[in-house]
Amino acid sequence: MSLYKGWKFKGKELSYIKNILSSDFRADSSGTMNERLEVKFAKIHKQNYAVTANSGTSTLHMALNAFGVGHGDEVIIPALTVAMCGYAVWQCGAVPVYADVKKDTFLIDPHDIEKKITKKTKAIMVVHLYGLMCDMSAIKRIAKKNKLFILEDCAQCFFASDEKKRIAGTVGDVGSWSFENSKHITTGDGGIVSTNNAKLAKKMREFACAGFKNVTAKSGKVRIDRNKFQDPNWKRHAVLAYNYRLPEVAAAIGLAQIERLNFFLSKRIVMGKKFRKVISKNNFDILINQLIPNQFTHSYYTFPCIFNGKKYGVKWQEFRKKFIYFGGDGIYAAWQTVNNEPAFKDAKEKGLYSGSMKISSSYGWGDAENAENIQKIMMQFTTNQRNLAEMNKQEKALNKTLKYYKNKLKP
């Protein structure tokens, strides 16, 4: 096994897991691992409540359900995002409406959000892709004017901030994060939501905890009074719900990871800034940097940029292979826009059964020209290098690649 395997798990992960096993999964004086993770997460985000779950998709579903999103409602989502954002809307029996993105930031366009609002719109799901926050000032004004809920999907965005120094996930009604294994911090798979609204927190926890009536906004404990819980007359479940709870072992890993969040963040930010500097320094527009608005900070889950190879007759895969040849990691493409994924195209063309109600063939609508164009020419570079030596290797590989094409394409 490589000496570098498991470098992300050099904190207290094993210690916390051993505590769980040695206590037979019983909570100690500090509470369960889930409780400790929730308290820590809420505190660093200056939120009153946090609720863990088994995935970042589950957390989106929990939040939309807490908003009251149901059959026939519409939720505006960016077209350029993962399909799971659309799935969460579908899981509520609602319709995802695709908003376009801005050409320079690649993030949801507030002006297009306004165009897509109808009488059926219940919520706006903004997605802080790649580690950069959306224009929450504009989006919040739109939501307030139209009495809409805001869900912030921060799966790729830990501790980025906007021009008002607000942290991602703390501006809307609910913030949602993923702990999937490629994220800034991970539990292998998992997620968490935060909010300052006690009613929303209670609804999300009930929905994630199989509808147990005695869970609260602050706690997921279901056996508060054993005399009641073990009484044959005790009725346990208040609402129809899912079992989205995060296993204790996963929560233990998450607690150890969040204790080292600044360590993980700093690495990605350093790598992202190195890539950005290389592109700017070469002054060669075969790659175009993502715009970072003034006073915004980027947390660089990945380093996104536009590949302008068509201008020079260079193909996307050709550039990627040359980068790898010079020692670079693989370059990732953007997902298909949600409206172009087969599952959603079929739903629009054939109608969709969600629960007991058939959605009409208008399921999922909204032009998204910018998103579809950007998806084809997006390049995403990795930012999860373990040390400075690896970062320098990636920086040099990109520099060599740009210089190679710059020299080759000279008139």
C-alpha positions as a Markdown table, in Angstrom:
| # | Residue | x | y | z |
|---|---|---|---|---|
| 1 | Met | 0.0 | 0.0 | 0.0 |
| 2 | Ser | 1.3 | 3.5 | -0.8 |
| 3 | Leu | 2.5 | 5.5 | 2.1 |
| 4 | Tyr | 0.3 | 8.3 | 0.9 |
| 5 | Lys | -3.0 | 6.3 | 1.1 |
| 6 | Gly | -5.4 | 7.7 | 3.6 |
| 7 | Trp | -3.7 | 11.1 | 4.0 |
| 8 | Lys | -7.0 | 12.8 | 4.4 |
| 9 | Phe | -7.8 | 10.7 | 7.5 |
| 10 | Lys | -4.9 | 11.5 | 9.8 |
| 11 | Gly | -7.1 | 13.3 | 12.4 |
| 12 | Lys | -9.2 | 11.7 | 15.1 |
| 13 | Glu | -11.2 | 9.5 | 12.7 |
| 14 | Leu | -10.0 | 6.2 | 14.1 |
| 15 | Ser | -10.1 | 7.4 | 17.7 |
| 16 | Tyr | -13.8 | 8.4 | 17.4 |
| 17 | Ile | -14.7 | 5.2 | 15.6 |
| 18 | Lys | -13.1 | 3.2 | 18.4 |
| 19 | Asn | -15.1 | 5.2 | 21.0 |
| 20 | Ile | -18.3 | 4.1 | 19.2 |
| 21 | Leu | -17.4 | 0.5 | 19.1 |
| 22 | Ser | -16.1 | 0.3 | 22.7 |
| 23 | Ser | -19.4 | 1.9 | 23.9 |
| 24 | Asp | -21.6 | -0.4 | 21.9 |
| 25 | Phe | -22.9 | 2.6 | 19.9 |
| 26 | Arg | -24.2 | 4.3 | 23.1 |
| 27 | Ala | -23.7 | 8.0 | 23.5 |
| 28 | Asp | -21.1 | 9.3 | 25.9 |
| 29 | Ser | -21.4 | 12.5 | 28.0 |
| 30 | Ser | -20.7 | 14.6 | 24.9 |
| 31 | Gly | -23.6 | 13.1 | 23.1 |
| 32 | Thr | -23.8 | 10.9 | 20.0 |
| 33 | Met | -21.3 | 11.5 | 17.1 |
| 34 | Asn | -24.2 | 12.8 | 15.0 |
| 35 | Glu | -25.1 | 15.3 | 17.8 |
| 36 | Arg | -21.5 | 16.4 | 18.1 |
| 37 | Leu | -21.1 | 16.9 | 14.4 |
| 38 | Glu | -24.4 | 18.8 | 14.1 |
| 39 | Val | -23.4 | 21.2 | 17.0 |
| 40 | Lys | -20.0 | 21.8 | 15.6 |
| 41 | Phe | -21.3 | 22.4 | 12.1 |
| 42 | Ala | -24.0 | 24.8 | 13.2 |
| 43 | Lys | -21.6 | 26.7 | 15.4 |
| 44 | Ile | -18.9 | 27.4 | 12.8 |
| 45 | His | -21.7 | 28.5 | 10.4 |
| 46 | Lys | -23.3 | 30.6 | 13.1 |
| 47 | Gln | -26.6 | 28.8 | 12.6 |
| 48 | Asn | -29.0 | 27.6 | 15.3 |
| 49 | Tyr | -29.7 | 24.2 | 13.9 |
| 50 | Ala | -28.0 | 21.5 | 11.8 |
| 51 | Val | -29.3 | 18.0 | 10.8 |
| 52 | Thr | -27.2 | 15.2 | 9.4 |
| 53 | Ala | -28.3 | 12.8 | 6.7 |
| 54 | Asn | -27.1 | 9.9 | 4.6 |
| 55 | Ser | -26.4 | 12.0 | 1.5 |
| 56 | Gly | -26.4 | 15.4 | 0.0 |
| 57 | Thr | -29.3 | 14.4 | -2.2 |
| 58 | Ser | -31.3 | 13.4 | 0.9 |
| 59 | Thr | -30.7 | 16.8 | 2.4 |
| 60 | Leu | -32.1 | 18.6 | -0.6 |
| 61 | His | -35.2 | 16.4 | -0.4 |
| 62 | Met | -35.5 | 17.1 | 3.3 |
| 63 | Ala | -35.3 | 20.9 | 2.8 |
| 64 | Leu | -37.8 | 21.0 | -0.1 |
| 65 | Asn | -40.2 | 18.9 | 1.8 |
| 66 | Ala | -39.9 | 21.2 | 4.8 |
| 67 | Phe | -40.8 | 24.1 | 2.5 |
| 68 | Gly | -44.0 | 22.3 | 1.6 |
| 69 | Val | -43.0 | 21.6 | -2.0 |
| 70 | Gly | -45.4 | 19.0 | -3.4 |
| 71 | His | -47.3 | 17.8 | -6.4 |
| 72 | Gly | -47.7 | 20.4 | -9.1 |
| 73 | Asp | -45.3 | 22.9 | -7.5 |
| 74 | Glu | -42.3 | 24.3 | -9.4 |
| 75 | Val | -38.8 | 24.7 | -8.1 |
| 76 | Ile | -36.3 | 26.8 | -10.1 |
| 77 | Ile | -32.9 | 25.2 | -10.4 |
| 78 | Pro | -29.8 | 26.0 | -12.5 |
| 79 | Ala | -29.6 | 23.9 | -15.7 |
| 80 | Leu | -25.9 | 23.5 | -15.2 |
| 81 | Thr | -25.8 | 21.3 | -12.1 |
| 82 | Val | -25.9 | 17.7 | -11.2 |
| 83 | Ala | -29.0 | 15.6 | -11.9 |
| 84 | Met | -29.5 | 15.1 | -8.2 |
| 85 | Cys | -30.8 | 18.6 | -7.8 |
| 86 | Gly | -33.6 | 17.7 | -10.3 |
| 87 | Tyr | -34.1 | 14.4 | -8.5 |
| 88 | Ala | -34.8 | 16.1 | -5.2 |
| 89 | Val | -37.5 | 18.2 | -6.9 |
| 90 | Trp | -39.0 | 15.1 | -8.6 |
| 91 | Gln | -39.0 | 13.2 | -5.2 |
| 92 | Cys | -41.4 | 15.9 | -3.9 |
| 93 | Gly | -43.7 | 15.3 | -6.9 |
| 94 | Ala | -42.8 | 18.8 | -8.2 |
| 95 | Val | -41.4 | 20.2 | -11.4 |
| 96 | Pro | -37.8 | 21.4 | -11.9 |
| 97 | Val | -37.7 | 24.6 | -13.9 |
| 98 | Tyr | -34.3 | 25.2 | -15.5 |
| 99 | Ala | -32.8 | 28.7 | -15.1 |
| 100 | Asp | -29.8 | 29.7 | -17.3 |
| 101 | Val | -26.4 | 30.6 | -15.9 |
| 102 | Lys | -24.2 | 33.6 | -16.4 |
| 103 | Lys | -21.5 | 33.4 | -19.0 |
| 104 | Asp | -18.7 | 34.6 | -16.8 |
| 105 | Thr | -19.4 | 33.0 | -13.4 |
| 106 | Phe | -21.1 | 29.8 | -14.7 |
| 107 | Leu | -23.6 | 30.2 | -11.9 |
| 108 | Ile | -27.4 | 30.7 | -11.9 |
| 109 | Asp | -28.5 | 34.0 | -13.4 |
| 110 | Pro | -30.8 | 36.1 | -11.2 |
| 111 | His | -32.3 | 37.8 | -14.2 |
| 112 | Asp | -33.3 | 34.4 | -15.7 |
| 113 | Ile | -34.7 | 33.3 | -12.4 |
| 114 | Glu | -37.2 | 36.2 | -12.5 |
| 115 | Lys | -38.3 | 35.2 | -16.0 |
| 116 | Lys | -39.0 | 31.6 | -14.9 |
| 117 | Ile | -41.2 | 32.4 | -11.9 |
| 118 | Thr | -44.9 | 31.4 | -12.2 |
| 119 | Lys | -47.8 | 31.1 | -9.9 |
| 120 | Lys | -46.7 | 27.5 | -9.2 |
| 121 | Thr | -43.1 | 28.5 | -8.1 |
| 122 | Lys | -42.5 | 27.5 | -4.5 |
| 123 | Ala | -38.7 | 27.7 | -4.1 |
| 124 | Ile | -35.4 | 28.6 | -5.7 |
| 125 | Met | -32.6 | 26.1 | -5.4 |
| 126 | Val | -29.3 | 27.9 | -5.9 |
| 127 | Val | -26.2 | 25.9 | -6.5 |
| 128 | His | -22.8 | 27.3 | -5.4 |
| 129 | Leu | -20.8 | 25.3 | -8.0 |
| 130 | Tyr | -17.1 | 24.7 | -8.0 |
| 131 | Gly | -16.7 | 26.6 | -4.7 |
| 132 | Leu | -18.0 | 30.0 | -5.7 |
| 133 | Met | -21.1 | 31.6 | -4.3 |
| 134 | Cys | -24.0 | 32.8 | -6.5 |
| 135 | Asp | -25.3 | 36.4 | -6.4 |
| 136 | Met | -27.3 | 35.9 | -3.2 |
| 137 | Ser | -28.1 | 39.6 | -2.7 |
| 138 | Ala | -30.0 | 39.6 | -6.0 |
| 139 | Ile | -31.5 | 36.2 | -5.5 |
| 140 | Lys | -32.7 | 37.1 | -2.0 |
| 141 | Arg | -34.4 | 40.2 | -3.3 |
| 142 | Ile | -36.2 | 38.1 | -5.9 |
| 143 | Ala | -37.3 | 35.5 | -3.3 |
| 144 | Lys | -38.6 | 38.2 | -0.9 |
| 145 | Lys | -40.6 | 39.9 | -3.6 |
| 146 | Asn | -42.2 | 36.7 | -4.7 |
| 147 | Lys | -42.5 | 35.1 | -1.3 |
| 148 | Leu | -40.3 | 32.1 | -2.3 |
| 149 | Phe | -38.1 | 29.8 | -0.2 |
| 150 | Ile | -34.3 | 29.7 | -0.9 |
| 151 | Leu | -32.4 | 26.4 | -0.7 |
| 152 | Glu | -28.6 | 26.8 | -1.0 |
| 153 | Asp | -26.9 | 23.7 | -2.4 |
| 154 | Cys | -23.3 | 24.0 | -1.0 |
| 155 | Ala | -22.2 | 20.5 | -1.9 |
| 156 | Gln | -19.1 | 21.9 | -3.6 |
| 157 | Cys | -18.8 | 25.1 | -1.5 |
| 158 | Phe | -17.5 | 25.1 | 2.0 |
| 159 | Phe | -16.8 | 28.5 | 3.6 |
| 160 | Ala | -16.8 | 30.6 | 0.4 |
| 161 | Ser | -18.1 | 34.1 | 1.0 |
| 162 | Asp | -19.8 | 37.0 | -0.9 |
| 163 | Glu | -19.4 | 40.7 | -1.0 |
| 164 | Lys | -21.1 | 41.1 | 2.3 |
| 165 | Lys | -18.8 | 38.5 | 4.0 |
| 166 | Arg | -21.7 | 36.0 | 4.3 |
| 167 | Ile | -20.8 | 32.4 | 4.3 |
| 168 | Ala | -22.2 | 30.0 | 1.7 |
| 169 | Gly | -25.3 | 28.2 | 3.1 |
| 170 | Thr | -26.3 | 30.9 | 5.6 |
| 171 | Val | -28.1 | 33.4 | 3.4 |
| 172 | Gly | -31.2 | 31.5 | 2.3 |
| 173 | Asp | -33.7 | 29.5 | 4.4 |
| 174 | Val | -31.7 | 26.3 | 4.4 |
| 175 | Gly | -28.1 | 25.4 | 3.4 |
| 176 | Ser | -27.3 | 21.9 | 2.3 |
| 177 | Trp | -23.9 | 20.3 | 2.1 |
| 178 | Ser | -22.6 | 16.9 | 0.8 |
| 179 | Phe | -20.0 | 14.7 | 2.6 |
| 180 | Glu | -19.5 | 12.5 | -0.5 |
| 181 | Asn | -15.9 | 11.2 | -0.8 |
| 182 | Ser | -14.7 | 13.8 | -3.3 |
| 183 | Lys | -15.9 | 16.8 | -1.3 |
| 184 | His | -13.8 | 19.2 | 0.9 |
| 185 | Ile | -14.6 | 17.0 | 3.9 |
| 186 | Thr | -16.1 | 13.6 | 3.7 |
| 187 | Thr | -17.8 | 10.8 | 5.7 |
| 188 | Gly | -17.6 | 8.5 | 2.6 |
| 189 | Asp | -21.2 | 9.5 | 1.8 |
| 190 | Gly | -23.5 | 11.7 | 3.8 |
| 191 | Gly | -24.8 | 15.2 | 4.1 |
| 192 | Ile | -26.0 | 18.0 | 6.4 |
| 193 | Val | -28.4 | 20.9 | 6.4 |
| 194 | Ser | -28.4 | 24.0 | 8.5 |
| 195 | Thr | -31.0 | 26.7 | 9.2 |
| 196 | Asn | -31.9 | 29.4 | 11.8 |
| 197 | Asn | -35.6 | 28.4 | 11.5 |
| 198 | Ala | -36.8 | 26.1 | 14.2 |
| 199 | Lys | -39.9 | 24.9 | 12.4 |
| 200 | Leu | -37.9 | 24.0 | 9.3 |
| 201 | Ala | -35.3 | 22.2 | 11.4 |
| 202 | Lys | -38.0 | 20.2 | 13.1 |
| 203 | Lys | -39.6 | 19.2 | 9.8 |
| 204 | Met | -36.3 | 18.2 | 8.2 |
| 205 | Arg | -35.3 | 16.1 | 11.2 |
| 206 | Glu | -38.7 | 14.3 | 11.3 |
| 207 | Phe | -38.6 | 13.7 | 7.6 |
| 208 | Ala | -35.0 | 12.2 | 7.9 |
| 209 | Cys | -35.8 | 10.2 | 11.1 |
| 210 | Ala | -38.6 | 8.0 | 9.9 |
| 211 | Gly | -41.2 | 10.4 | 11.3 |
| 212 | Phe | -40.5 | 9.8 | 15.0 |
| 213 | Lys | -42.6 | 12.3 | 16.8 |
| 214 | Asn | -40.3 | 13.0 | 19.7 |
| 215 | Val | -37.3 | 14.2 | 17.7 |
| 216 | Thr | -36.7 | 17.9 | 17.9 |
| 217 | Ala | -35.1 | 20.7 | 15.9 |
| 218 | Lys | -32.0 | 20.2 | 18.1 |
| 219 | Ser | -32.0 | 16.4 | 18.7 |
| 220 | Gly | -32.6 | 13.2 | 16.8 |
| 221 | Lys | -33.0 | 11.1 | 19.9 |
| 222 | Val | -36.1 | 8.8 | 19.7 |
| 223 | Arg | -35.8 | 7.0 | 23.0 |
| 224 | Ile | -36.1 | 9.9 | 25.4 |
| 225 | Asp | -38.4 | 8.2 | 27.9 |
| 226 | Arg | -37.9 | 4.4 | 27.9 |
| 227 | Asn | -41.0 | 3.9 | 30.0 |
| 228 | Lys | -43.1 | 5.5 | 27.2 |
| 229 | Phe | -41.1 | 4.0 | 24.4 |
| 230 | Gln | -41.5 | 0.5 | 25.7 |
| 231 | Asp | -45.2 | 0.9 | 26.4 |
| 232 | Pro | -47.5 | -1.0 | 24.0 |
| 233 | Asn | -49.8 | 2.1 | 23.8 |
| 234 | Trp | -47.0 | 4.5 | 22.8 |
| 235 | Lys | -47.5 | 5.8 | 19.2 |
| 236 | Arg | -44.1 | 6.6 | 17.7 |
| 237 | His | -44.5 | 8.0 | 14.2 |
| 238 | Ala | -46.1 | 11.4 | 13.6 |
| 239 | Val | -45.6 | 11.8 | 9.9 |
| 240 | Leu | -44.9 | 9.7 | 6.8 |
| 241 | Ala | -41.2 | 10.1 | 6.3 |
| 242 | Tyr | -37.9 | 8.6 | 5.1 |
| 243 | Asn | -35.1 | 7.0 | 7.0 |
| 244 | Tyr | -32.2 | 9.3 | 5.9 |
| 245 | Arg | -30.2 | 9.1 | 9.1 |
| 246 | Leu | -26.4 | 9.2 | 9.0 |
| 247 | Pro | -24.8 | 6.2 | 10.6 |
| 248 | Glu | -22.8 | 6.9 | 13.7 |
| 249 | Val | -19.5 | 5.6 | 12.2 |
| 250 | Ala | -19.9 | 8.0 | 9.3 |
| 251 | Ala | -20.7 | 10.9 | 11.7 |
| 252 | Ala | -17.5 | 10.1 | 13.7 |
| 253 | Ile | -15.5 | 10.5 | 10.5 |
| 254 | Gly | -17.3 | 13.7 | 9.7 |
| 255 | Leu | -16.6 | 15.1 | 13.2 |
| 256 | Ala | -12.9 | 14.4 | 12.8 |
| 257 | Gln | -12.9 | 15.9 | 9.3 |
| 258 | Ile | -14.7 | 19.1 | 10.3 |
| 259 | Glu | -12.1 | 19.7 | 13.0 |
| 260 | Arg | -9.5 | 19.9 | 10.1 |
| 261 | Leu | -11.7 | 21.9 | 7.7 |
| 262 | Asn | -9.3 | 24.8 | 7.5 |
| 263 | Phe | -6.5 | 22.4 | 6.6 |
| 264 | Phe | -8.5 | 20.9 | 3.7 |
| 265 | Leu | -9.8 | 24.3 | 2.5 |
| 266 | Ser | -6.4 | 25.9 | 2.5 |
| 267 | Lys | -5.0 | 23.2 | 0.2 |
| 268 | Arg | -7.7 | 23.6 | -2.4 |
| 269 | Ile | -7.5 | 27.3 | -2.4 |
| 270 | Val | -3.7 | 27.3 | -2.9 |
| 271 | Met | -4.1 | 24.9 | -5.9 |
| 272 | Gly | -6.9 | 26.9 | -7.4 |
| 273 | Lys | -5.0 | 30.2 | -7.2 |
| 274 | Lys | -2.0 | 28.5 | -8.8 |
| 275 | Phe | -4.0 | 27.4 | -11.8 |
| 276 | Arg | -5.6 | 30.8 | -12.0 |
| 277 | Lys | -2.2 | 32.6 | -12.0 |
| 278 | Val | -0.8 | 30.3 | -14.7 |
| 279 | Ile | -3.7 | 31.1 | -17.1 |
| 280 | Ser | -3.5 | 34.9 | -16.4 |
| 281 | Lys | 0.3 | 34.9 | -16.7 |
| 282 | Asn | 0.4 | 33.1 | -20.1 |
| 283 | Asn | -2.0 | 35.7 | -21.5 |
| 284 | Phe | -3.3 | 33.1 | -24.0 |
| 285 | Asp | -7.1 | 32.8 | -24.3 |
| 286 | Ile | -7.2 | 29.1 | -25.1 |
| 287 | Leu | -8.3 | 28.9 | -21.5 |
| 288 | Ile | -10.5 | 31.6 | -19.9 |
| 289 | Asn | -10.7 | 32.0 | -16.1 |
| 290 | Gln | -14.0 | 32.0 | -14.3 |
| 291 | Leu | -15.0 | 35.4 | -13.1 |
| 292 | Ile | -14.8 | 35.9 | -9.3 |
| 293 | Pro | -16.9 | 39.0 | -8.4 |
| 294 | Asn | -15.3 | 41.7 | -6.3 |
| 295 | Gln | -15.0 | 40.8 | -2.6 |
| 296 | Phe | -16.1 | 37.2 | -3.2 |
| 297 | Thr | -13.9 | 34.4 | -1.9 |
| 298 | His | -13.6 | 31.0 | -3.7 |
| 299 | Ser | -13.2 | 27.6 | -2.0 |
| 300 | Tyr | -12.1 | 25.8 | -5.1 |
| 301 | Tyr | -13.8 | 22.4 | -4.9 |
| 302 | Thr | -12.4 | 22.2 | -8.4 |
| 303 | Phe | -10.8 | 24.7 | -10.7 |
| 304 | Pro | -13.3 | 25.5 | -13.5 |
| 305 | Cys | -12.4 | 27.4 | -16.7 |
| 306 | Ile | -13.6 | 27.7 | -20.3 |
| 307 | Phe | -11.8 | 25.9 | -23.0 |
| 308 | Asn | -11.6 | 28.2 | -26.0 |
| 309 | Gly | -9.9 | 25.6 | -28.3 |
| 310 | Lys | -12.3 | 26.0 | -31.2 |
| 311 | Lys | -10.8 | 29.4 | -31.9 |
| 312 | Tyr | -7.4 | 27.7 | -32.5 |
| 313 | Gly | -8.6 | 24.4 | -34.0 |
| 314 | Val | -7.6 | 22.4 | -30.8 |
| 315 | Lys | -10.1 | 19.7 | -29.6 |
| 316 | Trp | -11.1 | 19.3 | -25.9 |
| 317 | Gln | -9.7 | 15.8 | -25.6 |
| 318 | Glu | -6.5 | 16.8 | -27.4 |
| 319 | Phe | -5.8 | 19.5 | -24.9 |
| 320 | Arg | -6.6 | 17.1 | -22.0 |
| 321 | Lys | -4.2 | 14.4 | -23.3 |
| 322 | Lys | -1.4 | 17.0 | -23.7 |
| 323 | Phe | -1.9 | 18.2 | -20.1 |
| 324 | Ile | -1.7 | 14.6 | -18.9 |
| 325 | Tyr | 1.4 | 14.0 | -21.0 |
| 326 | Phe | 3.1 | 16.9 | -19.2 |
| 327 | Gly | 2.3 | 15.3 | -15.8 |
| 328 | Gly | -1.2 | 16.7 | -15.1 |
| 329 | Asp | -4.1 | 14.9 | -13.5 |
| 330 | Gly | -7.1 | 14.2 | -15.7 |
| 331 | Ile | -9.4 | 17.1 | -16.6 |
| 332 | Tyr | -13.0 | 16.7 | -15.9 |
| 333 | Ala | -15.9 | 17.7 | -18.1 |
| 334 | Ala | -19.1 | 19.3 | -16.8 |
| 335 | Trp | -22.1 | 17.1 | -16.4 |
| 336 | Gln | -24.8 | 17.3 | -19.1 |
| 337 | Thr | -27.2 | 20.1 | -18.2 |
| 338 | Val | -30.1 | 18.6 | -16.2 |
| 339 | Asn | -32.6 | 19.2 | -19.0 |
| 340 | Asn | -30.5 | 17.2 | -21.4 |
| 341 | Glu | -30.0 | 14.2 | -19.2 |
| 342 | Pro | -32.0 | 11.2 | -20.6 |
| 343 | Ala | -34.0 | 10.7 | -17.4 |
| 344 | Phe | -35.4 | 14.3 | -17.5 |
| 345 | Lys | -35.8 | 14.4 | -21.3 |
| 346 | Asp | -37.9 | 11.3 | -21.1 |
| 347 | Ala | -39.9 | 12.8 | -18.3 |
| 348 | Lys | -40.7 | 15.8 | -20.4 |
| 349 | Glu | -41.5 | 13.9 | -23.5 |
| 350 | Lys | -43.5 | 11.0 | -21.9 |
| 351 | Gly | -44.9 | 12.5 | -18.7 |
| 352 | Leu | -43.8 | 11.4 | -15.3 |
| 353 | Tyr | -45.3 | 9.4 | -12.5 |
| 354 | Ser | -44.3 | 10.7 | -9.1 |
| 355 | Gly | -46.1 | 9.1 | -6.3 |
| 356 | Ser | -49.7 | 8.7 | -7.4 |
| 357 | Met | -49.9 | 11.7 | -9.6 |
| 358 | Lys | -48.9 | 12.0 | -13.3 |
| 359 | Ile | -47.0 | 15.1 | -14.1 |
| 360 | Ser | -47.9 | 16.6 | -17.5 |
| 361 | Ser | -45.6 | 16.5 | -20.5 |
| 362 | Ser | -44.5 | 20.1 | -19.6 |
| 363 | Tyr | -42.3 | 18.5 | -16.9 |
| 364 | Gly | -39.1 | 20.5 | -16.7 |
| 365 | Trp | -39.0 | 23.5 | -18.9 |
| 366 | Gly | -36.9 | 26.6 | -19.5 |
| 367 | Asp | -34.4 | 27.7 | -22.1 |
| 368 | Ala | -30.8 | 27.5 | -20.9 |
| 369 | Glu | -28.6 | 28.5 | -23.9 |
| 370 | Asn | -25.6 | 29.7 | -21.9 |
| 371 | Ala | -25.6 | 26.6 | -19.7 |
| 372 | Glu | -25.8 | 24.2 | -22.7 |
| 373 | Asn | -23.0 | 26.1 | -24.4 |
| 374 | Ile | -20.7 | 26.3 | -21.4 |
| 375 | Gln | -21.3 | 22.6 | -20.6 |
| 376 | Lys | -19.6 | 21.6 | -23.9 |
| 377 | Ile | -16.5 | 23.7 | -23.3 |
| 378 | Met | -16.0 | 23.6 | -19.5 |
| 379 | Met | -12.8 | 22.2 | -18.1 |
| 380 | Gln | -12.4 | 21.3 | -14.4 |
| 381 | Phe | -8.9 | 20.7 | -12.9 |
| 382 | Thr | -8.4 | 18.8 | -9.7 |
| 383 | Thr | -7.6 | 20.7 | -6.5 |
| 384 | Asn | -7.3 | 17.9 | -4.0 |
| 385 | Gln | -3.5 | 17.4 | -4.1 |
| 386 | Arg | -2.0 | 16.3 | -0.8 |
| 387 | Asn | 1.0 | 18.5 | -0.6 |
| 388 | Leu | 2.9 | 21.4 | -2.2 |
| 389 | Ala | 5.0 | 19.1 | -4.4 |
| 390 | Glu | 1.9 | 17.7 | -6.1 |
| 391 | Met | 0.5 | 21.2 | -6.5 |
| 392 | Asn | 3.6 | 22.4 | -8.2 |
| 393 | Lys | 3.5 | 19.4 | -10.5 |
| 394 | Gln | 0.0 | 20.3 | -11.7 |
| 395 | Glu | 1.0 | 24.0 | -12.0 |
| 396 | Lys | 4.0 | 23.1 | -14.2 |
| 397 | Ala | 1.9 | 20.7 | -16.3 |
| 398 | Leu | -0.6 | 23.4 | -17.1 |
| 399 | Asn | 2.2 | 26.0 | -17.8 |
| 400 | Lys | 3.9 | 23.6 | -20.2 |
| 401 | Thr | 0.6 | 22.8 | -21.9 |
| 402 | Leu | -0.2 | 26.4 | -22.5 |
| 403 | Lys | 3.3 | 27.3 | -23.7 |
| 404 | Tyr | 3.2 | 24.3 | -26.0 |
| 405 | Tyr | 0.0 | 25.4 | -27.8 |
| 406 | Lys | 1.0 | 29.1 | -27.6 |
| 407 | Asn | 4.2 | 28.3 | -29.5 |
| 408 | Lys | 2.6 | 25.8 | -31.9 |
| 409 | Leu | -0.2 | 28.2 | -32.8 |
| 410 | Lys | 1.9 | 31.2 | -33.4 |
| 411 | Pro | 1.2 | 32.7 | -36.9 |
